Amino acid sequence: MARTRTVTGAGIIATVALVLLFGNQPFVEWVSRHTSSDSAWGWFLRVLTWPRWAFGPVDGSSGAMRRLLADDLRALLLVLFVALILGVVSKAVTGGAGGFLLGWSALIFGSALAAFITAFIISDPTFVGALQAAAAGSAYGLFVGWVVGALTGTAKGAGS
């Protein structure tokens, strides 16, 4: 009996892959050194690195430690929120266009919520700063979420 990917599983796998492949510290540093935000490709690569995570802070300051905690927690919460959204809503979706829109919107909402929550961990947090972080998170979901949407759209629904 062949196993089929579910909408939820495909979306979670895609999200984890995006975070692990494009949010890791070596890739983020490479993008910032070798691309320009003035070009379309450079801008897209910088958006792609948004859920950055690392194993250690850039220096020993408390601000760097808070930034590390916020970035790493944001990446984890992104995956958790996407999984939660897909898990709750995917039972009504059987794949196709509905799965595509579900996966795409799950990344938009999940990344915005993860950014908003973790914005309060950094030094001197403000409500406006949290809203700006959520806007950056939703931009990540808007321009990268089609990857998750494509994989959830090709997966079999829970009811199939």
Secondary structure, 3 states (H helix, E strand, C coil): CCCCCEHHHHHHHHHHHHHHHHCCHHHHHHHHHHCCCCCHHHHHHHHHCCCCCCCCCCCCCHHHHHHHHHHHHHHHHHHHHHHHHHHHHHHHCCCHHHHHHHHHHHHHHHHHHHHHHHCCCCCCCCHHHHHHHHHHHHHHHHHHHHHHHHHHHCCECCCC
